[in-house]
Amino acid sequence: MPTLIRFLIVLIVLGGLGFAGMIALTMMVDPGEKDITIKIPTRELVAPSTPLDVNNLPAPVNVVPKASSAASSDPTIDTNDPESSESGVKTVDTGAE
């Protein structure tokens, strides 16, 4: 049993010395600051010479197609309504003021 106690005491002392060394490093050592320069080539700073072709874009991702069920809860817009304007917007007067 005395050998085990001596071993544990040695481990505790070594751990304490390691912990004291870490604290001493944080208190006494100043890492300092230095400037960092990163060179970026000029060709990466210039916009591409050809404009983006909006008509040739890839298909969107994660778009679920709309179900073609007849029992759809979405109201449809009647563009054949004679009272609507050219844009399909119809103003309705409710008479309540």
DOLO-806639 format. One line per field, with one value per residue: residue number from 1; residue in one letter; chain; x, y, z of N, C-alpha, C in turn. Coordinates in steps of 0.001 Angstrom, whole numbers, plus 500000, padded with zeros to 6 digits. Example, Ala and Ser with C-alpha at 12.3 -4.5 7.8 and 13.67 -1.06 7.14 Angstrom:
// residues 2
num: [1_2] $
residuo: [A_S] $
cadena: [A_A] $
n.X: [513190_512850] $
n.Y: [494310_497750] $
n.Z: [507800_507080] $
ca.X: [512300_513670] $
ca.Y: [495500_498940] $
ca.Z: [507800_507140] $
c.X: [513200_512900] $
c.Y: [496700_500030] $
c.Z: [507800_507870] $
This chain:
// residues 97
num: [1_2_3_4_5_6_7_8_9_10_11_12_13_14_15_16_17_18_19_20_21_22_23_24_25_26_27_28_29_30_31_32_33_34_35_36_37_38_39_40_41_42_43_44_45_46_47_48_49_50_51_52_53_54_55_56_57_58_59_60_61_62_63_64_65_66_67_68_69_70_71_72_73_74_75_76_77_78_79_80_81_82_83_84_85_86_87_88_89_90_91_92_93_94_95_96_97] $
residuo: [M_P_T_L_I_R_F_L_I_V_L_I_V_L_G_G_L_G_F_A_G_M_I_A_L_T_M_M_V_D_P_G_E_K_D_I_T_I_K_I_P_T_R_E_L_V_A_P_S_T_P_L_D_V_N_N_L_P_A_P_V_N_V_V_P_K_A_S_S_A_A_S_S_D_P_T_I_D_T_N_D_P_E_S_S_E_S_G_V_K_T_V_D_T_G_A_E] $
cadena: [A_A_A_A_A_A_A_A_A_A_A_A_A_A_A_A_A_A_A_A_A_A_A_A_A_A_A_A_A_A_A_A_A_A_A_A_A_A_A_A_A_A_A_A_A_A_A_A_A_A_A_A_A_A_A_A_A_A_A_A_A_A_A_A_A_A_A_A_A_A_A_A_A_A_A_A_A_A_A_A_A_A_A_A_A_A_A_A_A_A_A_A_A_A_A_A_A] $
n.X: [500810_501960_503545_501713_500569_502786_503220_500816_501088_503352_502299_500324_501917_503428_501343_500439_502711_502730_500290_500849_502872_501457_499793_501754_502785_500599_500433_502935_503972_503850_502306_502459_501892_501603_501719_499903_500227_498375_498526_496457_495690_495261_493476_491514_490098_488714_485614_483854_484259_482216_478702_476208_474212_470943_468929_469928_470190_470785_468412_466210_466823_465415_462664_459351_457033_453850_450841_448451_445755_442176_440848_442060_443088_443908_442971_441943_442850_440709_441178_439596_437597_435399_435309_437762_441052_443704_445876_444737_443729_441101_439022_437034_434166_433029_431088_430955_431712] $
n.Y: [498792_501306_501787_502302_504657_506374_506388_507596_510099_511047_511204_513184_515379_515698_516283_518678_520267_520368_521683_524125_524995_525444_527561_529463_529856_531099_533459_534741_534700_536499_536334_538187_540332_540261_541573_540320_539702_539148_538293_539019_538023_540266_539510_538108_540040_541483_541829_539234_539176_538531_538932_537577_534973_534993_533448_530929_529434_526959_524401_524983_523791_521390_521845_521243_519733_521120_519670_518241_518065_518076_518942_521173_523578_526085_529224_530119_532503_534387_535405_536180_537815_540450_542769_543115_544613_545214_543887_541828_542335_542876_545274_545342_546729_546818_548226_548841_551285] $
n.Z: [500000_500729_498454_496440_497398_497334_494565_493636_494849_493504_490896_491313_492019_489657_487881_489026_488618_485819_485369_486661_484981_482589_483382_483965_481389_480124_481524_481337_478719_475745_472738_470668_467753_464203_460900_458122_454732_451895_448604_445932_442734_439953_437955_439276_440540_438685_437008_435178_431599_429834_429749_431987_430817_431007_429979_429770_432153_434743_435752_438533_441895_444118_443710_443943_441831_441005_442070_439904_440616_440598_442796_443930_446326_445703_444525_441242_438723_436849_433780_431729_432511_431902_433440_434546_434617_432173_433282_434619_437077_439246_440616_443415_444761_447937_449211_451882_454172] $
ca.X: [500000_502773_504039_500608_500420_503911_502952_499755_501637_504230_501420_499683_502940_503723_500178_500475_503777_502251_499251_501528_503596_500479_499378_502891_502862_499539_500646_504214_504339_503015_502577_502721_501078_502350_500869_499900_499906_497941_498487_495368_495949_494330_492451_490439_489371_487969_484393_483984_484039_480956_477570_475528_473092_469827_468079_470599_470521_470388_467100_466272_466951_464447_461370_458366_456013_452516_449934_447410_444479_441041_440397_443086_442544_444391_442018_442485_442547_439955_441661_438599_436571_435356_435461_439131_441922_444588_446784_443992_443337_439730_438735_435662_433689_432152_430026_431081_432669] $
ca.Y: [500000_502522_502003_502919_506039_507127_506535_508599_511409_511462_511616_514453_516423_515929_516978_520043_520987_520611_522723_525381_525410_526018_528877_530367_530214_532053_534748_535377_534710_537323_535851_539306_540452_540610_541797_539282_540229_538131_538880_538530_538411_541253_538865_537661_541212_542050_541099_538502_540040_538205_539043_536347_534659_534668_532448_529641_529078_525585_524257_525143_522565_521176_522416_520178_520101_521329_518565_518636_517513_518970_519434_522072_524644_527365_529866_530458_533860_534400_536532_536492_538643_541741_543882_543214_545467_544461_543050_540748_542741_543371_545994_545057_547668_546071_549121_549113_552357] $
ca.Z: [500000_500688_497107_495720_497882_496772_493125_493477_495217_492404_489805_491676_491956_488244_487317_489544_487920_484458_485441_486987_483781_481648_483886_483794_479977_479766_482184_481057_477307_474876_471387_469761_466550_463009_459744_457102_453419_450948_447264_445099_441344_439422_437142_440147_441014_437573_436683_433918_430450_429173_430670_432341_429942_431888_429339_429750_433523_435068_436375_439987_442669_445198_443376_443840_440848_441556_441780_438953_441063_440376_444097_444422_447163_445191_443619_439927_438281_435602_432975_430720_433135_431197_434372_435030_433806_431277_434055_435246_438416_439293_441854_443852_445764_448861_449646_453319_454454] $
c.X: [500855_503306_502968_500434_501552_503697_501892_500260_502548_503380_500752_500691_503276_502559_500135_501544_503372_501217_499880_502301_502658_500026_500513_503035_501802_499794_501897_504545_503339_503302_502873_501804_501982_501362_501014_499471_499559_497818_497380_495660_494862_493209_491289_489598_488476_486745_484582_483580_482723_479820_476917_474323_471940_468941_468685_471037_470126_469036_467226_466283_465898_463120_460402_457327_454640_451610_448818_446058_443375_440562_441444_442445_443004_443342_442689_442058_441849_440381_440670_437474_436551_435555_436892_439948_442806_445515_446057_443532_441945_439502_437275_435296_432703_431014_430086_432119_432625] $
c.Y: [501275_502821_502705_504377_506905_507390_507605_509993_511930_511926_512952_515601_516735_516653_518429_520874_521303_521717_524082_525897_526022_527396_529888_530781_531241_533425_535471_535507_535551_536915_536966_539273_540748_540732_540653_539929_539076_538806_538211_538975_539346_540608_538353_538823_541821_541183_540347_539372_539752_538320_537681_536150_534157_533581_531055_529232_527626_525564_524434_523792_522555_521872_521259_520588_520180_520179_519059_518049_518554_519581_520338_523201_526020_527979_530205_531868_533772_535628_536925_537364_540007_542935_544043_544110_544583_543527_541898_541086_543333_544041_545792_546040_546920_546950_549479_550199_552730] $
c.Z: [500000_499293_496262_496123_497328_495271_492877_493817_494098_491222_490089_491573_490487_487543_487760_488866_486474_484423_485738_485774_482752_482096_483705_482333_479595_480382_481682_479575_476527_473434_470394_468547_465373_461862_458756_455794_452503_449594_446461_443675_440819_438630_437993_440673_439944_437299_435373_432735_429743_430169_430902_431438_430794_431297_429362_431156_433801_435762_437886_440690_443772_444932_443155_442808_441499_441124_440867_439349_440872_441680_444725_445227_446695_444275_442298_439558_436937_434814_431891_431272_432446_432126_434870_434096_432931_432044_434741_436650_438359_440635_442194_444939_446657_449361_451122_453524_455886] $
